[in-house]
Amino acid sequence: MVAETPSPRELLERHRLRAKHPFGQNFLADAGIARKIAELATTPPGGTVVEIGAGLGALTRPLLERASRVIAIERDRDLVPALGEEFRSAIDAGSLSLVEADAKQVDYAALLDGAATPKAIAGNLPYQLTGPLLRLAVDHARRFDRAVYMVQLEVAERLVAKASEPEYGALTVFVNAAFTVERKLLVRRGAFYPQPRVDSAVVVLTPREVPLCDETDEFRAVVKAAFSQRRKTLRNAWRALPGMNEERLASAAAGAGIDLDARGETLDAAAFARMASELTRSRS
C-alpha cells in the first residue's frame, strides 16, 4: 500500500519548490479525484499505465496501488528528484519508472509495445499542450486500451460535442475518428493548488476497434478546410483544396452522400471519413 498523499503545499515546501506558471503547473490536491482517475485508468486492475506529467505524484500514488507498473513522465527537472525521493520504494521494487522528458517528444511505441496489459495513458494535461498530446494519442491509438485525461472543461465539451453544436469542431472530428469519448468527472478549480481560473473535466478515450478513418492527407485536408471558415458552405471550403475541380468535388460528395451546400459543422466524423475515402479513390 502506498502512503497517503501529502498536500501539494506540503510537498512544495518539503522539497523547496514552487509551482511554475510557464509549465502550466496546477497540482491536483483532491485525493478523492485522484483515486477516481486511477480507477478509470486501471479497470480491471493491473497492467501498465503511462502517466503524463507526474507533477508532485498526486495521481502516481493511487495508480501504483492498482497498476502492475507505472511509467511516469515529467519534464520539470526540479520535480524529478522530488518524485524520486517520494517514491523510492516503488522505484526500487520496479513498479515505477521515472522518465525525465517532454511528453510531446517521448517514444510511446517503445514504452507501450510489449508492456503488460491492459495498457493505459493518463494525466492532467496542461492547456497549452492539450492539442499536441491529443494528437499523439490519435497517432498511437492502436497501442493502448484507453486514455484517461483531465483537460480544461471547454476542451472536454469540444471532445464530446455532436455535429451542429457550438463546441463541435476539427478537434472533435479528429479525436472521434479514432476514439469513443466519454466525459466522466467534473473537477472544480478548487481541487488544484495553485487554483486555476477554470474548471476541468476527466474524459476517457477508448480506441475504436476499427477507426472511422485513418489519418490520411485527404482526411486532414477536408476536416481542416471545413472548419477554417465556418460560415462557408462545403462547396466553397473544399473548392480550394489542392488538385480539386468542380467535377471531382461533385463526384466525391455524391459518393459520400454529402450535400455541398451544407456547412462543415453539420457533418459527423463518419461523413468526413467517407469524403476522404472518395477523394482518395478519385486520386488513385
C-alpha positions in Angstrom: 0.0 0.0 0.0 1.3 3.4 -1.0 1.4 6.1 1.7 -1.3 8.8 1.8 -0.6 11.7 -0.4 0.7 14.9 1.3 -0.8 18.1 0.1 0.9 19.9 -2.8 1.7 22.8 -0.5 3.5 20.4 1.9 5.4 18.7 -0.9 6.5 22.0 -2.4 7.7 23.2 1.0 9.4 19.9 1.7 11.4 20.0 -1.5 11.8 23.8 -1.5 10.0 24.1 -4.8 7.3 26.4 -6.2 4.8 25.9 -9.0 6.0 27.1 -12.4 3.4 29.1 -14.3 5.1 28.7 -17.7 4.8 24.9 -17.3 1.1 25.3 -16.5 1.6 23.7 -13.1 -1.7 23.4 -11.2 -1.2 20.4 -9.0 -4.2 18.2 -8.1 -4.9 18.5 -4.4 -8.0 16.3 -4.1 -7.0 12.8 -3.3 -10.6 11.5 -4.0 -10.5 12.8 -7.5 -7.0 11.2 -8.0 -8.4 7.8 -6.9 -11.3 8.1 -9.3 -9.0 8.9 -12.2 -6.8 5.9 -11.2 -9.8 3.6 -11.2 -10.8 4.8 -14.6 -7.3 4.1 -15.9 -6.9 0.7 -14.3 -10.2 -1.2 -14.5 -9.5 -4.0 -14.3 -6.5 -3.6 -12.0 -3.1 -4.5 -13.2 -1.3 -3.7 -16.5 0.7 -0.7 -17.4 -0.1 3.0 -17.1 2.0 5.7 -18.8 1.4 8.9 -16.7 1.8 12.2 -18.5 3.1 14.9 -16.2 3.5 13.2 -12.8 4.0 16.6 -11.1 4.1 16.0 -7.3 2.7 12.5 -7.6 -1.0 13.0 -6.7 -2.1 10.6 -9.4 1.0 8.4 -9.3 0.2 7.2 -5.8 -3.2 5.7 -6.5 -2.0 4.4 -9.8 0.7 2.4 -8.0 -2.0 0.9 -5.8 -3.8 -0.5 -8.9 -1.4 -0.9 -11.8 1.3 -3.5 -12.1 3.7 -0.9 -13.5 3.6 2.9 -13.8 5.8 4.8 -16.2 5.7 8.4 -15.0 6.8 11.2 -17.4 7.9 14.5 -16.0 9.8 17.3 -17.9 10.4 19.6 -14.9 14.0 18.7 -13.9 13.3 20.1 -10.4 10.3 17.8 -9.8 12.0 14.6 -10.9 14.4 14.4 -7.9 11.5 15.1 -5.6 9.5 12.3 -7.2 12.5 10.0 -6.8 12.6 10.7 -3.1 8.8 10.3 -2.6 8.6 7.1 -4.5 12.0 5.5 -3.8 10.5 2.2 -2.6 8.3 1.8 -5.7 11.2 2.6 -8.0 13.4 0.1 -6.2 10.7 -2.5 -6.4 10.4 -2.0 -10.2 6.8 -0.9 -10.1 7.6 2.7 -11.0 9.8 4.1 -13.7 10.5 7.8 -13.9 11.2 9.3 -17.3 12.5 12.9 -17.4 11.3 14.1 -20.7 8.9 16.3 -22.6 5.7 14.3 -23.1 5.5 15.6 -26.7 8.8 14.0 -27.5 8.6 10.6 -25.8 8.7 7.4 -27.9 5.4 6.0 -26.8 5.8 2.9 -29.0 8.9 2.0 -27.0 7.1 2.4 -23.7 3.9 0.6 -24.7 4.9 -2.2 -27.1 5.4 -5.4 -25.2 4.1 -3.8 -21.9 1.7 -5.7 -19.6 -1.9 -5.3 -20.5 -4.3 -3.6 -20.1 -2.3 -0.5 -21.2 -3.4 3.0 -20.4 -2.3 6.6 -20.7 -3.3 9.0 -18.0 -2.6 12.5 -16.9 -3.6 16.1 -16.2 -2.9 17.9 -19.5 -1.7 21.5 -19.3 -3.9 23.6 -21.6 -1.0 24.7 -23.9 -0.1 21.0 -24.5 -3.6 19.6 -24.8 -3.7 19.7 -28.6 -0.3 18.1 -29.3 -0.9 15.4 -26.7 -4.3 14.5 -28.1 -2.7 14.3 -31.5 -0.1 11.9 -30.1 -2.9 9.8 -28.6 -4.6 9.6 -32.0 -1.3 8.6 -33.6 -0.7 5.8 -31.0 -4.4 4.7 -30.6 -3.8 1.1 -31.5 -1.0 0.7 -28.9 -3.1 1.2 -25.8 -6.6 0.3 -24.4 -7.7 3.6 -23.0 -6.5 7.2 -22.3 -7.8 9.0 -19.2 -7.1 12.7 -19.4 -8.0 15.7 -17.2 -8.5 18.7 -19.5 -10.0 22.1 -19.2 -13.8 21.9 -19.2 -14.1 23.8 -22.5 -11.8 21.2 -24.2 -13.9 18.3 -22.7 -17.0 19.9 -24.1 -15.4 20.1 -27.6 -14.4 16.5 -27.4 -17.9 15.2 -26.6 -19.8 17.7 -28.8 -22.2 16.5 -31.5 -22.4 17.8 -35.1 -24.1 21.2 -35.2 -23.4 22.0 -31.6 -21.4 25.2 -31.0 -18.5 23.4 -29.4 -18.2 21.0 -32.4 -15.0 21.5 -34.5 -12.0 19.9 -36.1 -10.6 18.7 -32.8 -13.9 16.8 -32.2 -13.7 15.1 -35.6 -10.0 14.1 -35.4 -10.4 12.6 -31.9 -13.7 10.9 -32.5 -12.4 9.3 -35.7 -10.0 7.2 -33.6 -11.8 7.0 -30.2 -15.2 6.9 -28.5 -15.1 9.7 -26.0 -16.9 9.9 -22.6 -16.9 12.7 -20.1 -16.7 11.1 -16.7 -15.9 13.7 -14.0 -16.3 17.4 -13.5 -13.4 18.8 -11.5 -13.9 22.2 -10.0 -10.9 24.7 -9.9 -10.7 24.4 -6.1 -9.4 20.8 -6.4 -6.0 22.2 -7.5 -3.1 24.1 -6.0 -2.4 26.8 -7.1 -6.0 27.2 -8.1 -6.5 27.8 -11.9 -9.1 30.2 -13.3 -11.2 27.5 -15.0 -12.8 24.2 -14.2 -11.7 20.9 -15.6 -13.2 17.5 -16.6 -11.9 14.0 -16.9 -12.5 12.3 -20.3 -12.0 8.6 -21.2 -10.8 7.9 -24.8 -11.4 4.3 -25.9 -9.8 3.3 -29.2 -12.3 2.2 -31.8 -11.9 -1.4 -32.9 -11.9 -0.1 -36.4 -11.1 3.7 -36.8 -13.7 5.7 -38.7 -10.8 6.9 -40.9 -7.1 6.7 -41.0 -5.3 10.0 -40.7 -4.7 10.4 -44.4 -3.7 13.7 -46.1 -7.2 13.8 -47.6 -8.9 13.3 -44.2 -6.9 16.1 -42.6 -7.4 18.4 -45.5 -11.2 18.1 -45.7 -11.6 18.5 -42.0 -9.4 21.5 -41.6 -10.8 23.2 -44.7 -14.4 22.6 -43.5 -13.7 24.4 -40.2 -11.2 27.1 -41.3 -14.1 29.4 -42.1 -17.2 28.0 -40.5 -19.6 30.2 -42.4 -18.6 28.9 -45.8 -20.5 26.1 -47.4 -18.6 22.8 -48.0 -18.6 23.6 -51.7 -16.7 26.8 -51.2 -14.5 25.4 -48.4 -13.4 22.4 -50.4 -13.2 24.0 -53.8 -9.8 25.5 -52.7 -8.2 22.1 -51.9 -5.1 21.3 -53.9 -5.9 19.3 -57.1 -9.7 20.0 -56.7 -12.0 20.8 -59.6 -15.8 21.0 -59.8 -16.2 17.6 -61.3 -14.0 15.8 -58.8 -15.7 17.6 -55.9 -19.2 16.9 -57.1 -18.4 13.2 -57.8 -16.8 12.7 -54.4 -19.6 14.4 -52.5 -22.2 12.4 -54.3 -20.3 9.1 -53.5 -20.1 10.2 -49.8 -23.7 11.2 -49.6 -22.8 14.8 -48.7 -24.7 18.0 -49.6 -22.2 20.5 -50.7 -24.5 23.4 -49.7 -24.2 22.3 -46.1 -21.6 23.6 -43.7 -18.8 21.6 -42.1 -20.2 21.8 -38.6 -23.2 19.6 -39.7 -21.1 16.6 -40.7 -20.1 13.9 -38.2 -16.7 12.2 -38.2 -18.1 9.3 -40.3 -19.2 11.7 -43.1 -15.7 13.3 -43.2 -14.3 9.8 -43.4 -16.5 9.0 -46.4 -15.5 12.1 -48.2 -11.8 11.5 -47.6 -12.2 7.9 -48.9 -13.9 9.2 -52.1 -11.2 11.7 -52.7 -8.5 9.1 -52.2 -10.3 6.8 -54.6 -10.5 9.6 -57.3 -6.8 10.3 -56.9 -5.7 6.7 -57.4 
